[in-house]
Amino acid sequence: MTSLSPPDQKVWWKKPIDRAELIWIFIVVIWGIILTLMMPLWHIFGEQNLSTETYRTTPQRYMEKTQAFVDQYTVRTEGDRQFPVVAPPAGEDIYMVARLWDWWPILELKQGQSYRLHLNSIDWNHGFSLQPANLNIQVLPGYEHVLTITPNATGEYSVICNEYCGINHHNMVGKIYVVE
């Protein structure tokens, strides 16, 4: 029989299942159950996913908080567009805004200190991808995502949008500096 010829029996689903097929079905079902049970264990013990807090907000309210943060802790500006570089004290709440097509502001954090990072998109779905640390969060409009971060290595980190957000998506790159 080929894929182009009709089956010998018109009611093919009434044909008994072969023993080899039953074994494979059993293996697939058991493997699916194992993986389903492993997901919460990976989250809790494997540190695979970040535990975040999420709050409803509006773009205006979030931008007011972020602008106050920028006004209080800006130490310099950088780049052609004069992005503010913000250096808050250790343990402070820090804010980043995703908007077409940049991450604003640039953060300067201290190594070994914990911060509560607040993320929000004011216009579109964006993906927060911190490289080379490989930290990924989907940032949605109308929600303020809060996570606790503790930078453990100095250097310059790139914040890349990994959720397609339009024609200039490839230029949506921000920075986080970690200093001693």
MOBELCOR-V898119 format. One record per residue. N is the residue number from 1. PSI is psi in radians with two decimals (999 if undefined). OMEGA is omega in whole degrees, -180 to 180 (NA if undefined). D_FIRST is the distance of its C-alpha to the first C-alpha in whole Angstrom. Layout:
n:N psi:PSI omega:OMEGA d_first:D_FIRST
n:N psi:PSI omega:OMEGA d_first:D_FIRST
//
This chain:
n:1 psi:2.38 omega:175 d_first:0
n:2 psi:3.02 omega:-180 d_first:4
n:3 psi:-0.27 omega:-179 d_first:7
n:4 psi:-0.33 omega:-179 d_first:8
n:5 psi:2.61 omega:-180 d_first:6
n:6 psi:2.73 omega:179 d_first:8
n:7 psi:2.73 omega:179 d_first:7
n:8 psi:-0.75 omega:179 d_first:8
n:9 psi:2.28 omega:-178 d_first:11
n:10 psi:-0.53 omega:-179 d_first:13
n:11 psi:1.27 omega:-174 d_first:15
n:12 psi:-0.46 omega:-178 d_first:13
n:13 psi:-0.17 omega:177 d_first:16
n:14 psi:-0.04 omega:179 d_first:18
n:15 psi:2.41 omega:-179 d_first:16
n:16 psi:2.55 omega:180 d_first:18
n:17 psi:2.37 omega:179 d_first:18
n:18 psi:2.64 omega:-179 d_first:17
n:19 psi:-0.70 omega:179 d_first:21
n:20 psi:-0.68 omega:178 d_first:20
n:21 psi:-0.70 omega:178 d_first:19
n:22 psi:-0.69 omega:178 d_first:22
n:23 psi:-0.80 omega:180 d_first:24
n:24 psi:-0.68 omega:177 d_first:23
n:25 psi:-0.75 omega:178 d_first:24
n:26 psi:-0.79 omega:-180 d_first:27
n:27 psi:-0.77 omega:-179 d_first:28
n:28 psi:-0.76 omega:-180 d_first:27
n:29 psi:-0.80 omega:179 d_first:29
n:30 psi:-0.77 omega:180 d_first:32
n:31 psi:-0.69 omega:177 d_first:32
n:32 psi:-0.71 omega:178 d_first:32
n:33 psi:-0.77 omega:179 d_first:35
n:34 psi:-0.84 omega:-179 d_first:37
n:35 psi:-0.66 omega:178 d_first:37
n:36 psi:-0.72 omega:178 d_first:38
n:37 psi:-0.47 omega:-179 d_first:41
n:38 psi:-0.44 omega:-176 d_first:42
n:39 psi:-0.85 omega:178 d_first:42
n:40 psi:-0.58 omega:178 d_first:46
n:41 psi:-0.71 omega:176 d_first:47
n:42 psi:-0.68 omega:-179 d_first:46
n:43 psi:-0.79 omega:-175 d_first:48
n:44 psi:-0.87 omega:-173 d_first:51
n:45 psi:-0.44 omega:-175 d_first:51
n:46 psi:-0.05 omega:-178 d_first:49
n:47 psi:0.71 omega:-180 d_first:51
n:48 psi:-0.60 omega:-177 d_first:47
n:49 psi:2.55 omega:178 d_first:49
n:50 psi:2.51 omega:172 d_first:52
n:51 psi:2.07 omega:-178 d_first:54
n:52 psi:2.75 omega:170 d_first:55
n:53 psi:2.53 omega:180 d_first:57
n:54 psi:2.30 omega:-179 d_first:57
n:55 psi:2.58 omega:173 d_first:59
n:56 psi:2.46 omega:178 d_first:59
n:57 psi:3.06 omega:173 d_first:61
n:58 psi:2.71 omega:178 d_first:62
n:59 psi:-0.67 omega:-179 d_first:62
n:60 psi:-0.81 omega:-179 d_first:66
n:61 psi:-0.74 omega:-180 d_first:67
n:62 psi:-0.72 omega:179 d_first:65
n:63 psi:-0.60 omega:177 d_first:66
n:64 psi:-0.79 omega:179 d_first:70
n:65 psi:-0.74 omega:-179 d_first:69
n:66 psi:-0.73 omega:179 d_first:67
n:67 psi:-0.70 omega:177 d_first:70
n:68 psi:-0.71 omega:177 d_first:73
n:69 psi:-0.81 omega:-180 d_first:71
n:70 psi:-0.79 omega:180 d_first:71
n:71 psi:-0.62 omega:-176 d_first:75
n:72 psi:-0.62 omega:-169 d_first:76
n:73 psi:0.20 omega:179 d_first:74
n:74 psi:2.30 omega:179 d_first:74
n:75 psi:-0.41 omega:178 d_first:75
n:76 psi:3.06 omega:173 d_first:74
n:77 psi:2.82 omega:-173 d_first:72
n:78 psi:2.55 omega:173 d_first:69
n:79 psi:3.07 omega:-179 d_first:68
n:80 psi:-0.60 omega:-177 d_first:68
n:81 psi:0.12 omega:176 d_first:68
n:82 psi:0.94 omega:176 d_first:70
n:83 psi:2.40 omega:177 d_first:68
n:84 psi:2.43 omega:172 d_first:70
n:85 psi:2.09 omega:-173 d_first:69
n:86 psi:2.19 omega:-180 d_first:70
n:87 psi:1.53 omega:-179 d_first:71
n:88 psi:2.78 omega:175 d_first:72
n:89 psi:2.77 omega:-179 d_first:74
n:90 psi:2.48 omega:177 d_first:72
n:91 psi:-0.01 omega:-177 d_first:70
n:92 psi:2.73 omega:169 d_first:70
n:93 psi:2.30 omega:-179 d_first:68
n:94 psi:2.60 omega:-172 d_first:66
n:95 psi:2.43 omega:172 d_first:64
n:96 psi:2.47 omega:-180 d_first:62
n:97 psi:2.31 omega:171 d_first:60
n:98 psi:2.21 omega:177 d_first:57
n:99 psi:2.76 omega:-179 d_first:58
n:100 psi:1.99 omega:-4 d_first:56
n:101 psi:1.10 omega:176 d_first:56
n:102 psi:2.83 omega:172 d_first:58
n:103 psi:2.20 omega:-174 d_first:59
n:104 psi:2.36 omega:-4 d_first:63
n:105 psi:-3.02 omega:171 d_first:65
n:106 psi:2.33 omega:-179 d_first:65
n:107 psi:2.54 omega:174 d_first:66
n:108 psi:1.89 omega:-173 d_first:68
n:109 psi:2.81 omega:179 d_first:67
n:110 psi:2.39 omega:179 d_first:69
n:111 psi:2.40 omega:176 d_first:67
n:112 psi:-0.05 omega:180 d_first:67
n:113 psi:2.53 omega:180 d_first:68
n:114 psi:2.53 omega:178 d_first:66
n:115 psi:2.69 omega:172 d_first:65
n:116 psi:1.88 omega:-177 d_first:64
n:117 psi:2.13 omega:177 d_first:62
n:118 psi:2.26 omega:180 d_first:61
n:119 psi:2.46 omega:177 d_first:58
n:120 psi:2.55 omega:172 d_first:58
n:121 psi:2.32 omega:-179 d_first:56
n:122 psi:0.00 omega:-176 d_first:59
n:123 psi:-0.55 omega:-167 d_first:56
n:124 psi:2.93 omega:171 d_first:52
n:125 psi:2.29 omega:177 d_first:50
n:126 psi:2.76 omega:176 d_first:50
n:127 psi:2.20 omega:177 d_first:49
n:128 psi:1.96 omega:179 d_first:52
n:129 psi:1.93 omega:-179 d_first:51
n:130 psi:2.03 omega:-177 d_first:54
n:131 psi:2.46 omega:9 d_first:53
n:132 psi:0.27 omega:-178 d_first:53
n:133 psi:-0.28 omega:180 d_first:54
n:134 psi:0.88 omega:175 d_first:50
n:135 psi:2.18 omega:-174 d_first:51
n:136 psi:2.30 omega:177 d_first:49
n:137 psi:2.40 omega:174 d_first:50
n:138 psi:2.21 omega:-176 d_first:49
n:139 psi:2.10 omega:-174 d_first:52
n:140 psi:2.52 omega:175 d_first:52
n:141 psi:2.50 omega:178 d_first:55
n:142 psi:-0.05 omega:-179 d_first:57
n:143 psi:2.39 omega:175 d_first:56
n:144 psi:2.00 omega:-180 d_first:59
n:145 psi:2.27 omega:-178 d_first:57
n:146 psi:2.23 omega:176 d_first:59
n:147 psi:2.64 omega:179 d_first:58
n:148 psi:2.22 omega:179 d_first:61
n:149 psi:2.58 omega:175 d_first:61
n:150 psi:1.74 omega:-180 d_first:63
n:151 psi:2.26 omega:-177 d_first:62
n:152 psi:0.02 omega:178 d_first:62
n:153 psi:2.42 omega:179 d_first:63
n:154 psi:2.80 omega:177 d_first:65
n:155 psi:-3.05 omega:178 d_first:63
n:156 psi:2.18 omega:-179 d_first:62
n:157 psi:2.48 omega:178 d_first:59
n:158 psi:2.40 omega:172 d_first:57
n:159 psi:2.03 omega:-175 d_first:55
n:160 psi:2.43 omega:173 d_first:52
n:161 psi:2.06 omega:-180 d_first:51
n:162 psi:0.36 omega:176 d_first:47
n:163 psi:2.02 omega:-174 d_first:46
n:164 psi:2.20 omega:-174 d_first:46
n:165 psi:0.28 omega:175 d_first:49
n:166 psi:-3.00 omega:-170 d_first:49
n:167 psi:-0.51 omega:-178 d_first:50
n:168 psi:0.35 omega:-179 d_first:53
n:169 psi:-0.69 omega:-176 d_first:51
n:170 psi:-0.30 omega:179 d_first:51
n:171 psi:0.05 omega:-176 d_first:54
n:172 psi:1.47 omega:-179 d_first:55
n:173 psi:2.28 omega:176 d_first:56
n:174 psi:-3.11 omega:-178 d_first:59
n:175 psi:2.58 omega:167 d_first:61
n:176 psi:2.16 omega:175 d_first:62
n:177 psi:2.40 omega:173 d_first:65
n:178 psi:2.12 omega:-177 d_first:65
n:179 psi:2.89 omega:179 d_first:69
n:180 psi:999 omega:NA d_first:71
//
